[in-house]
Amino acid sequence: MTDFDYTAPAELFIGKGRGSSGGSHMTYRRFPTSAEAIKYAVETLKPDSLGSAALVVGEDRYNGEQIRELYAGKRYPLSRKSV
């Protein structure tokens, strides 16, 4: 993921997470940059929802674990939430 473009527009598909009742509902959000989508996913979503999330940037798709890796990467351009 060294050539990942944090400035590219992104789509985030968010599942309900494991153990949720009520079928297979999925939420969809668009972001002007993938960095903003990653920040939203890691800092806002519950862990189960992040685990079932998918980030789509152009033709590439990233799962919850990959989203966390992109957020933790040295090239991530936005400020990170203090833990």
N, C-alpha and C positions, 0 to 999 in steps of 0.2 A: 504494500500500500504506500510505497514511497512516492509514487506520482499522483497521489490523491489530490484532487482540486477542491480545496475548502471554500473557494469562491463560486463554484458552480451551483446553479439552482438545484433544489432537492425536494423529494417527496418522502414523507414519512407515513408508513402504514403501521397502525398500532392495534394489536389484538387485545382482547380482554385479559389475557393471561391465563395460566393454568388454574384449574379449580374454580373458575368463574361460572356461575350459573347463567342460563339463558341463551344458549345457542352460540353461534360464531359471529358475533358482532365485531366489526373492524372500523376503526376511525382513520381518516385520511387527512393529512395536512400538507400544504405546500410551504416552502421556505425560500426566500430569495438567495440564501447561500446554504451550502451543506454544513458549514460551521455552526450556523444558527440552529439547524435541524438537530445536529449532534448535541449541542448544548441543551436544547429543549428535552431531548430524549433522556440524556443522562441525569440532568438536574431536576426534571419535573416528573417524569414517569415513575410509577412504582416498579420495583425490581421485576415482578412477574410480567408487567406490561412491556418493559424494556426487553425482557427475554423473548417475547413473542413479536417484537417490532422488526420492521424491515425498512431500511433506508435505501432509496433508489436515487442514484445520481447518474444521469445519462442512461447508458445501457447496463450499468453496474448495480448490483444489489448487495447490501451488507446486513448481516444479522445483528442481534443484540450484543453479542460478544465482540464483533468487529467494530460496532459503534463505540463501545467502551474503549477499545484499543485506539481508535481514531481520536477520541477525546483526551486520552492520556498521552498521545504522541507529542514529540518535541515540536512538530510543525503546527500543532493546533493553534490558531491565531487569536482566539478570544480568551478573556480571563476565565479562570475556573472557579467554581464555588469552593470556598474553604470548607474543609471537612472537620 
